[in-house]
Amino acid sequence: MWESICLTLAATAGNNIGKVLQKKGTVILPPLSFKFKVIRAYAFNKAWVIGFLMDILGALLMLRALSLAPVSVIQPVSGCGLAILSIFSHFYLKETMNAVDWLGITLAGIGTIGVGAGGEEQEASAISIFHLPWLAIIVAIVFVLLNGWLRICRHQRREQELMEYEVVEEIIYGLESGILFGMASVISKMGFLFLEQGFPRMLVPTCISISISCSGTGFYYQTRGLKHGRAIVVSTCAAVASIVTGVLAGMLALGERLPSAPTARLSLLLGWLLIIVGVILLVSSTRLVRLLPKPLRHFVASGVDRNFVVRQSGSTRSRDPSPSTVIQAATLHHLISNPSKEKA
């Protein structure tokens, strides 16, 4: 169990840090296209190449982790990528972190230990190949409901002649992207379970291809939310929805179970809760500090005010109509602040 958790932490660190490095590299690069000069420019950009390789390596490690452990363990632990990314940004990108950031990192770390201590190896449950279309139908129904809600919100906004996105629209885009990210992990795991049960080997690359499609569609919805909405709302909803979807789908579709021992079950549930709370704190730390009373704000801030303008620019960049690289929900929007400063 600990091996798969360590693989997950390494994978999510590679994914998130890799995307930040790619984002830094694209600052001096033209928009990606199939022109030889453009491809050559990307291939010779050190930051972009390192980030791209880390991203690919992270994806491979995540597939390995999913082949070893239940999705209900792997998906929550993957949320700790934000904590690792925050530490990386503090020491490598020289970002100043406040007390709320450190509290979120601590809670996510304790939650990971809880998941590792409470998780247990499980025998592969017998699943049917018909679970795949059932999952697709359930997700389609959820998306129809969410998009119907979104249309109603847009209609009301047009009637009231409002230009700004409503918070409900931001939440819906975050939920849709998070659900797809969670389903991507579940479908990858399903492919490995099919292989263990003696199904044709072609089902593994088929499931992985569907998983990649889910992730790509999730990036599309996340980008739409970030284009006009607030990164803090979209990112938080996507991160939590990804964890909850992975846990619920793993238990309902893949037959994963809670540990039988009461202590292990409590440890696992507390671990899930602490990871979710830690992720929310990391995503919303700047706004939470601003809501504190002034005396407490100065004590907790620890340099937030000096970086507030920078973080705002990072949030603005997340809403760029044509971002060259899409950063997943687990990537905190203010970490893109350094490219903004360099561009200025």
Salt bridges, closest charged atoms under 4 A:
ASP55 OD1 - LYS19 NZ 3.13
ASP101 OD2 - ARG311 NH2 3.79
GLU159 OE2 - HIS155 NE2 2.90
GLU169 OE2 - ARG157 NE 2.88
GLU170 OE1 - ARG230 NH2 2.85
GLU342 OE2 - LYS24 NZ 3.23
